[in-house]
Structures are given as C-alpha cells and as structure tokens.
Amino acid sequence: MEVPMTAIEMTGTVDENHQLQLDNAIPFGGPRRVRVIVLAPPEFPHIEIAKFTGGYSTVIRGTRVMVSTIIEYLLMGETPETITKNILPHLTLEQIEDAQKYYTYFKAEIDEERRQNTEEAGRKYLRETLGEEGYRKITGK
C-alpha cells in the first residue's frame, strides 16, 4: 500500500562531520521519522563555506573573498577580466567563473548574504545589539 507523503524544499549545509545542517527549522513537529532526498549540486573546486564571527559565508577557497562580493562587482558591470586585473589581482579567472557558476545554483542564498552585508543591515544589527544609546555613542549619530 502506498502512503502519500508531503514534500518540503529546504536548503542546508553538510558539515565537516558529514552531517546535514538545515538552514531553517522543519515546519512540522517531532519526534517524527522522515525520508530525506538530497540533491547535491556539482563540485565547485574554488568555493568553500567558511565560518566567520557572524556565521558562515561562501568564499573563494583559501581566501576571505566572499562570493557575494564577486557577484556585487559583476552586477556593477565589472567583467571577470577587470576583477582579476584591477580589483582582486590575487584571484584567477577560474575562481571568478566558479563563483559565477555557484551563484547560478545558490542565487537566493548569495542574494541573502548580499542583503545582510549592506551598511544599512550593519547599522540595524548594531542598534539591536547595543541599543540606541550604545549605537549613538560609538557612531556619533
């Protein structure tokens, strides 16, 4: 007998212990057994997930250059060639192209990183963390 199942699309990261860490909570209660199907994208040899003070970010492997930063430059009209020649000369064209490919698979996640890394988001975080008085004290505003 076939039992109908509910499908829920979620994203997550496989950590260094090969455990799946979901980005958000599953939208139903437990404890409960579930069946999981994992759709893994192709390998991106020049991309890695790095842990920073504020959480995890996707970066060019071996650097602290975030994929979201590369995407910002491309969206401003820079080309992979101008990025590697004039802006981030320590990167290669292959690394920039890998960041572009990664973005096609994980656009929503990278766009969220871009949103979180704005000056406005930083001010909001400081206000929430320090309170209005603390914020004015360190910014003078």
C-alpha positions in Angstrom: 0.0 0.0 0.0 1.3 3.4 -1.0 1.3 6.1 1.7 1.1 9.7 0.5 4.0 11.9 1.6 4.5 15.7 1.8 7.5 17.2 0.0 9.2 20.2 1.6 12.0 22.0 -0.2 14.8 23.2 2.2 18.4 24.1 1.9 21.3 23.2 4.2 25.0 22.5 4.5 26.8 19.3 5.0 29.3 20.0 7.8 32.8 18.6 8.3 31.3 15.6 10.2 29.1 14.7 7.1 26.0 15.8 9.0 23.3 17.8 7.3 22.6 21.2 8.9 19.4 22.7 7.7 19.2 26.5 7.2 15.8 26.7 8.9 13.6 24.6 11.2 11.4 21.9 9.6 7.8 23.3 9.5 6.2 20.4 11.5 6.6 18.9 14.9 8.5 15.9 16.0 9.8 13.5 17.1 9.0 12.0 13.7 10.7 9.8 11.2 11.2 11.4 7.8 12.6 10.3 4.4 15.3 12.6 3.0 16.3 13.0 -0.6 19.5 15.1 -1.0 20.0 17.0 -4.3 23.7 17.9 -4.4 25.0 20.4 -6.9 28.2 19.8 -8.9 31.5 20.3 -7.1 32.9 23.9 -7.1 36.6 23.4 -6.7 37.3 27.1 -6.0 34.5 27.6 -3.5 34.2 26.8 0.2 32.0 27.6 3.1 33.9 29.5 5.8 32.9 30.3 9.4 33.2 34.0 10.3 32.3 35.8 13.5 28.9 36.5 12.2 28.3 33.0 10.8 29.0 31.1 7.7 29.8 32.6 4.3 30.6 31.3 0.9 34.1 32.3 -0.1 36.8 31.7 -2.8 38.7 28.7 -1.4 41.8 29.8 0.6 40.8 33.4 0.8 38.3 35.6 2.7 36.8 37.0 -0.5 33.1 36.2 -0.4 31.3 35.0 -3.5 28.7 37.7 -2.8 31.5 40.3 -3.2 32.4 38.9 -6.6 28.7 39.0 -7.6 28.4 42.6 -6.5 31.3 43.6 -8.8 29.7 41.7 -11.7 26.3 43.3 -11.1 28.0 46.7 -11.1 29.3 46.0 -14.6 32.8 44.7 -14.0 33.9 41.7 -16.0 35.8 38.7 -14.7 38.9 40.1 -16.5 38.7 43.5 -14.9 38.1 41.9 -11.5 41.3 39.8 -11.7 43.3 42.5 -13.4 42.3 45.7 -11.5 40.3 44.9 -8.3 41.3 41.5 -6.9 44.6 40.6 -8.8 45.3 37.7 -6.4 42.3 35.8 -7.9 42.2 33.9 -11.1 39.7 33.9 -13.9 38.8 30.3 -13.0 38.0 31.3 -9.4 35.7 34.1 -10.7 34.0 31.8 -13.1 33.5 29.2 -10.3 31.8 32.0 -8.2 29.5 32.8 -11.2 28.5 29.1 -11.6 28.0 28.8 -7.8 25.7 31.8 -8.0 23.5 30.2 -10.6 22.8 27.3 -8.2 22.5 29.2 -5.0 21.2 32.6 -6.1 18.8 33.0 -3.2 21.4 32.3 -0.6 24.1 34.6 -2.1 21.5 37.3 -2.6 20.6 37.0 1.2 24.4 37.3 2.0 24.5 40.4 -0.1 21.4 41.9 1.7 23.0 41.1 5.1 26.3 42.7 4.2 24.9 46.2 3.5 25.7 49.3 5.5 22.0 49.5 6.4 22.0 45.9 7.7 25.1 46.7 9.8 23.6 49.7 11.4 20.4 47.8 12.2 22.5 45.0 13.8 24.4 47.5 15.9 21.2 49.2 17.0 19.7 45.9 18.0 22.8 44.7 19.8 23.9 47.9 21.5 20.6 49.7 21.9 20.0 53.2 20.7 22.3 54.9 23.3 25.2 52.5 22.7 24.8 53.0 18.9 24.9 56.8 19.2 28.0 56.5 21.5 30.1 54.5 19.0 28.8 56.2 15.8 28.3 59.7 17.0 24.8 59.7 15.3 
